[in-house]
Amino acid sequence: MTTMSETFALADPIPTSDDRHGMPARPEPTGPASTAPAPGIVGRSAALHGVVRLVEHVATTNAAVLLRGETGTGKEVFAGLIHTLSPRRSRPFVKFNCTAIPATLLESELFGHERGAFTGALARRSGRFELAHGGTLLLDEIGDLPLDLQPKLLRVLEDQEFQRIGGTQTIRSDVRIIAATNRPLEDLVEAGEFRADLYYRLNVFPIDLPPLRERPEDIPLLVDHFVKRHAQALGRRIEYIPSEAMERLVRHPWPGNVRELQHVVQRAVILSHGPSLQLPPLDARVRAPRAATNVERFDDAVRDHILEVLRETNGVVAGPLGAAVRLGLKRTTLLSKMERLGIGPQDVVVSRGRRSAAQPASALAM
């Protein structure tokens, strides 16, 4: 995750050109909608303004915040904004990525340890909760926190106190918690991979960050900012962006969101040696095969199991002999899972037809 200064720092005007073959590197403001919604944020879309309004509402409180959004949407940026607008702004803002540290060291990193607490503990060390005392602690990628550590985190959040590993001293914890995730925690709770009580403790004030493809009007402003920053770093002078290039940037789906846009612009600036931005092919990147996530693999297994049971019940969901009873689920719960996993009558018909062409193809009996 990039930092606030790396992703959403407000861009200053840069030299523009009236060249008829291109567009200025920075659009001229046309009114209030073009202004930054908050210090350090670039964008003018209604979706971005809506997020900032929520941030402003919750920042002055001590409520736990859950930032949800795809990778690259700026969760760490908005966590920093919440801290900056809060009464805790003069105290530490500590960031902790739940996936960046080996699972065996997570507890020590969060709560600290005493000297000799375990092999390699040569000195006392303060954990993130202790370092963030009086300030804000961002728990990034909270959905990847190991299940065995979740009750210990919940206990600290509930009791506001903890002990270092190997210690006996109880340490008070005055920390405002912001959690961030790109994984659906509700699904993880259903799958037994995330504790429901911890989820409800963190989900006091959820904020959903929109993906870049849902706010294309912000792309020219972000492009301008990144062009300016990277051109200055390389000693280049980019005066204008060809209209065709900007149109391609606006139309691109940006699965990696703002982070991906930043890297594409940086690459374009490196390739540009004149006043015009030279945009490389957006589909020319080397794409490594994407491995399925744990959630995707789990969903595939659940889908296969539900389909197998539906085949055995001839598509019957409810009733004493239906699939819901066999799966140990309520009828409504099973229907909800089927909808989320994209299971429809045609799936059961196709699967059943492959098993026995002689069986009649009937719709699901709900």
N, C-alpha and C positions, 0 to 999 in steps of 0.2 A: 504494500500500500504506500502510495506516495504521500509526502507531507503537504501541509497547507501551502507553503511557499512553492512547492514543486508543481502543484496542479491548478490551483484556483487563484493564485495571486493576481490582483487587479492589474490589468495592462494599461500602460500609458500610451498616448497616441504615438504612432511612428510615421515617418515620412510616407506620403501617399503619392499616387500618380494619377493623372487624368487620362492616361493612355487608353484609347478606345478599345484596345485588344484585351484589356484586363480590368480588374476591379481593384480599388484601394485595398491595401492590406488591413485597414481598419475601417469599418463602416462608420459613417458620420452618425452621431446620435440623432434620433428623430423625435424624442420626447421622453417622458418619464419611464416608459417601458424599456428604454435602452440603458437606464442607469443600473449600477450594481445593486443587487438586492440586499447586500450586506458587505461590510469591509472584508476584502480578501476573497470575494466570490465573483466569478465572471459569468454572466448570463442575464437574460431578460425574459425568459419564458415564464409563463404562469405556473408551470409545474415547479420550477426552481424557486420562484417567489413563495409558493405555498409551503415548501420545505423550510425555507428561512423563517416564515411566520411561526411555524411550529417550534422551531429551534428557539426563537425569541421568547415564546410563551413558557417553555420548560426550563430555559437556561437559568432563570432566577430562582428556581426551586432546587431542592436536593433529591428530586425524584429520579429513580433509575430510568435510563433511556435505552431502548433497543433500536439500533440502526439496522435496517434491513435493505438489502439491495444487491445487485449483481456485482461481480468483481470489477473494479475500476471505476465505480460510480462516485467515489470520494467519501467513503464512510469515515475515514480518519480525518479528513478535512472538516467535516461537519462536527465530529467529536471535538476537535480543537476549537471550533467556533462556539460550541456550547460552553466549553471551559472559559473561553475569552470573555463571553458575555455574562458569566456567572460571578457571584460574590467571591468565589474561590480563585479568581484570575491571578492573584498574587502568589498563590501557592502552587506546588508542582502539578504538572500534567504528565502522568506516567502512562506509557503505552506498553501493552503486553500482548504478544501474538501467541495464541494457544497452539499454533502448529509449528512455530519456529524453533521450539525447544524440545529435546527428547522427553518422552513421557516420564522417564525415571527422574528427571530433574524439575518437572513442572511444580511440584509441591514446594520444593526448596526455593524456586524462583519467585513464587507467589508469597510465601510466608517467611522465608529466610531460614537459617539454620545456625546452630551453635557449633563451636569448634569441637571436632571429634564426633559429631552426630552420625557420620557415616564415613566410609572410606573416601579420602580426598577432601574432607571438610577440615582444612588446616587452620581456618580462622572463622570467627563469627561473621555472618553475612546477613544484611537486611534484605527482606523480600520486597516485592512491588507494593504490597499493602503498606508496609512501613515507610517506604520512600514517598508514597503518595499521601501521607497523613496530612489532612487539612485541605487536600486538593482533589484531583479527579484521576480516576484510574480507568483507562480504556482497555477492555478485554476484547481484543480483536479475534475474529474467527471462533467465537464462543461455541459454535456448534461442533467443533472438533475437540472440545475439552473431554478427556477420558472420563468414562462413567464413574470410575472409582474415586475420582477427585471431586466430582460434582457435589456430594454431600458435605465435604469439607469447605468448599466455597460457599454453599448455602448457609452453613453454620456461621461463618464469618459475617455474611450479609445480615443474618437474623440477629446475632448476638453482638455484632460490632466489636469483636475481640478475637484474638487468636494467640497461639504460641508458636515460636520458632521450632523447627524440627530439632529434637534433642534438648529442648529447653523446658523450663517449668514456670517461667515468668509470663503472666498474661498481659498482653499488649492491647491497648485500646485502639480501635480503628475508626477514625473519622474520615471516611473516603466516599466521594460521590462516584457511583458506578455508571459507566456507559459501556454497553455491550454491542458488538457489531457482528453481523453474520451475512453470508451469501447463501446459506442453506435454510431450507424451510424447517424451523424448529418444531412446528406443530407435527410435521410428518416424523421427525426424529423422536418426538414424545410417543407417538403412536407405535413406532417401531421398537420402543424400549431402549433407544440409544441416548435419550436425554430425559432427565428427571422432570416430571411435570411440576413439582413444587419449585424447582429452580427456574423453570421457564416462567411461571407466573410471577416469581420474585423479580425477574429481569424485565418482564414485559409490562412494566407499569405505564410507560409512555412510548409506544412504538412509533417510529418514523420510517416511512418507506421512501427510498431515494429512487427517482425515476432513471431508467437507462437513457443513454444519450440519444438513441434512436427515437425516443418519445419527446425530445425537445430539440429538433433540428435547428430552430431559430437561434440556439445558443452556439452552434458550431462555428459560424464566421467570427464571433467574438473570441472564442477559444483559440481558433486558428491564428488570429491576429496576435493574441498574447504569446502563444508558443513560437510563432515566427519571430517576433521581436526578441524574445529571450534567447533563443538559440542563435539568431543572427548576431546579436551582441556578443555572445560567447565565442563565436567563430570569426568575428571581425568582418562580417558580411553586411551588405546593405540591400535588403529586399524591399523594393519600393511598391510593388504591386503583385497581385495574385491573378493569374488568368481566370476569366469567368468560367471556362470549362473545368479548370482544376477545382475551383470552389464548388461548382455544381456537383462534381464527383464526390467531394468530401461531404457535402450535405446529404447526398443520397446514400452513402455507404452505411450499412447497418451497424457497424462498430460493436461487434460482440465483446470486445475488450473495453468498451466505453471510453472515458476521457483518457485513461492511461494509454490505450491503444492509439488514440488520436494524437497524443503528445509524441509518441515514438515515431509515428508516420511523418509528422511535421518536422521533427528533428532530422529524420533521414532526408526529407525533401530539402531542407536548408543546407545540409552537407553536400547534396548534389547540385545546388544552385550556385553558379559563379557570376551571374549577372543580376540585373535589377528585378528580374521576374522569378517567382518561385517555380521551380521545376519539380512537379509531383511525380514520384515513381508509380508504377502500376500497383494498385491497392491489392491485387490478387497475386502478386509476384513473390510474396513472402514464402519462406520455407515453412511448411506446416507439418509439425510432428503429429503422428496419430494420437488422438486424444483418448486417454484411458478412461474408462467409465468410473465415476465416483462411487463411493460406498453406497450412497443413497440410490443411485441408478441401478447398481447391481442388486440391492435389496428389493427395489421396486420390481425389477424383472423377475426375481424369484417369487415375490408375492403374486404378481400377475399370473405367472405360470401355475402356481398352486391354486389360485382361485378358478382359473379356467379348467384345471383338472377336476376340481370338485363340481363345477357347473356341468361338465360333461357327464359326470357320474349321476347327477340329479336330473339329467335331461333338460337343463336350463332352468329348473325350478329354484327360486331364491328363498321364498318364504315357506312357512308350514313346517310340521314336525319332521318331514323328510327332505326339506330344502337345504340349499347350500349354506345358508346362514347358520342353521343349527349345527351342521357338520363342522363348520369353521369356528364355532363358539362365538359368533358375533350376533349383534342385533341386526335385524333386517335393514334398518336405516343406515347402520354403520357399513354394512357390506355394500349397499347401493352407493354410498358415498365413495368407498374405496374403488368400486368398479368405474364410477364416473371419473375419478382422478386418474386412474390407470388406463382409461380409454377402452374399457371392456364393454362391448355392445352385443346385441343379438347375433350380428354377423360373425363375430369372433367365435362364439360358441357353435354356431351352425357350421362354420368352416372346419373347426377342430373336430366336431362330432362327425362331419361328413368324411373326414380322413380316416376316422376310426371304423366307421361302418356306413357304407354307402346306402345300406338298406334302411337305416334309421330315418324317420321323418324329420324334416328341417322345420322346427317350430321356434317361435320367438321366446325370449326369456319370460318365465312366469314370475311376476313380481309379487 
